[in-house]
């Protein structure tokens, strides 16, 4: 697979974690090392405890058939 065949999506919706939960568990079966802090369940709990001046920023990568290849969570916050 080359980089041109990867679809990239950027999401700022916390609900995306629920959407990818099933695919996340498939990814862990292929991983050499599993980061428990990337699990959708952990991230949802963590997110509920954050201040309201923060927003999720989640980068998702899909193959041409729509299968999740990976995701990277970030936190965006506003400085006032």
Secondary structure, 3 states (H helix, E strand, C coil): CCHHHCEEEEECCCCHHHHHHHHHHHHHHHCCCCCHHHCHHHHHHHHHCCCCCEEEEEEEEECCCCCEEEEEEEEEECCC
